[in-house]
Amino acid sequence: MKPPREWGMRSRIVGLTSGSVVLIVGGALADSMWLIGVGAWTLIAAGLLEMIYRP
């Protein structure tokens, strides 16, 4: 397995997106607005990386 610094940008975007989904679902189940907010900002960051990075 390669170290994290050698992973491609695509795997970072997928990691951010899946992490944001987990945060948003967990926040919805726990009725925690700050957890939903962190998940939303993580999803925004993944979207911006996807728009900026074009292989």
Rosetta silent file (secondary structure, phi, psi, omega in degrees, C-alpha in Angstrom):
SEQUENCE: MKPPREWGMRSRIVGLTSGSVVLIVGGALADSMWLIGVGAWTLIAAGLLEMIYRP
SCORE:     score description
SCORE:     0.000 S_00000001
   1 L     0.000  135.985 -179.170    0.000    0.000    0.000 S_00000001
   2 L   -77.238  150.492  174.882    1.285    3.439   -0.933 S_00000001
   3 L   -66.673  157.833 -175.691    1.710    6.128    1.726 S_00000001
   4 H   -56.207  -31.593 -177.585   -1.023    8.820    1.836 S_00000001
   5 H   -70.630  -15.734  179.997    1.159   11.467    0.177 S_00000001
   6 H  -100.412    0.605  176.828    1.400    9.298   -2.957 S_00000001
   7 L   -68.893  154.298  178.483   -2.334    8.674   -3.314 S_00000001
   8 L   -78.187  166.455  179.831   -4.004   10.299   -6.269 S_00000001
   9 H   -66.059  -32.794 -179.155   -6.311   13.266   -6.067 S_00000001
  10 H   -60.413  -42.226 -179.247   -9.279   11.085   -7.022 S_00000001
  11 H   -68.875  -30.416  176.138   -8.944    8.966   -3.877 S_00000001
  12 H   -68.505  -40.058  178.766   -8.795   12.119   -1.732 S_00000001
  13 H   -66.001  -42.796  178.439  -11.989   13.421   -3.310 S_00000001
  14 H   -64.291  -39.523  177.820  -13.710   10.071   -2.783 S_00000001
  15 H   -64.118  -43.054  177.511  -12.512   10.018    0.829 S_00000001
  16 H   -64.611  -41.298 -179.040  -13.832   13.512    1.488 S_00000001
  17 H   -66.354  -46.325 -179.755  -17.154   12.716   -0.148 S_00000001
  18 H   -68.057  -35.029  175.789  -17.693    9.465    1.735 S_00000001
  19 H   -65.283  -37.488  179.128  -16.615   11.106    4.984 S_00000001
  20 H   -68.859  -36.696  177.277  -19.086   13.909    4.465 S_00000001
  21 H   -63.219  -42.894  178.431  -21.892   11.432    3.829 S_00000001
  22 H   -62.454  -43.444  179.379  -21.059    9.646    7.082 S_00000001
  23 H   -64.171  -42.734 -178.583  -21.001   12.946    8.986 S_00000001
  24 H   -67.302  -44.434  179.237  -24.302   14.140    7.535 S_00000001
  25 H   -66.128  -42.814  177.724  -26.091   10.832    8.170 S_00000001
  26 H   -62.962  -39.087  177.538  -24.627   10.581   11.656 S_00000001
  27 H   -67.125  -36.598  177.992  -25.677   14.142   12.393 S_00000001
  28 H   -68.466  -39.762  179.372  -29.186   13.482   11.129 S_00000001
  29 H   -70.475  -34.716 -179.027  -29.507   10.365   13.262 S_00000001
  30 H   -89.633   -2.735 -177.636  -28.090   12.099   16.342 S_00000001
  31 L    56.144   48.126 -176.630  -30.078   15.288   15.677 S_00000001
  32 L  -118.482  108.474 -176.799  -26.834   17.262   15.806 S_00000001
  33 H   -68.037  -34.240 -178.003  -26.726   20.385   13.645 S_00000001
  34 H   -68.697  -32.602  177.751  -22.996   21.004   14.081 S_00000001
  35 H   -69.889  -38.521  175.248  -22.224   17.505   12.763 S_00000001
  36 H   -64.987  -39.181  178.863  -24.448   18.130    9.735 S_00000001
  37 H   -64.368  -43.077  177.643  -22.694   21.479    9.222 S_00000001
  38 H   -63.822  -40.629  177.251  -19.232   19.912    9.302 S_00000001
  39 H   -63.821  -38.860  178.976  -20.413   17.270    6.826 S_00000001
  40 H   -66.186  -42.799  178.988  -21.839   19.943    4.537 S_00000001
  41 H   -67.595  -32.786  175.568  -18.594   21.927    4.543 S_00000001
  42 H   -67.098  -39.127  177.017  -16.638   18.743    3.863 S_00000001
  43 H   -65.954  -38.026  176.500  -18.920   18.021    0.914 S_00000001
  44 H   -63.474  -42.776  178.702  -18.383   21.574   -0.361 S_00000001
  45 H   -62.639  -40.880  178.043  -14.602   21.085   -0.115 S_00000001
  46 H   -65.132  -39.136  177.957  -14.838   17.822   -2.069 S_00000001
  47 H   -65.386  -40.717  178.047  -16.945   19.545   -4.730 S_00000001
  48 H   -65.723  -41.338  176.642  -14.474   22.390   -5.063 S_00000001
  49 H   -62.671  -38.682  179.149  -11.571   19.972   -5.402 S_00000001
  50 H   -64.986  -39.931 -179.717  -13.508   18.072   -8.062 S_00000001
  51 H   -71.522  -36.957 -176.958  -14.186   21.266  -10.014 S_00000001
  52 H   -77.755  -42.621 -176.039  -10.617   22.564   -9.742 S_00000001
  53 L   -87.171  114.666  175.597   -8.786   19.297  -10.347 S_00000001
  54 L  -123.764  109.389 -177.570   -9.275   18.038  -13.896 S_00000001
  55 L   -68.480    0.000    0.000   -6.978   15.128  -14.816 S_00000001
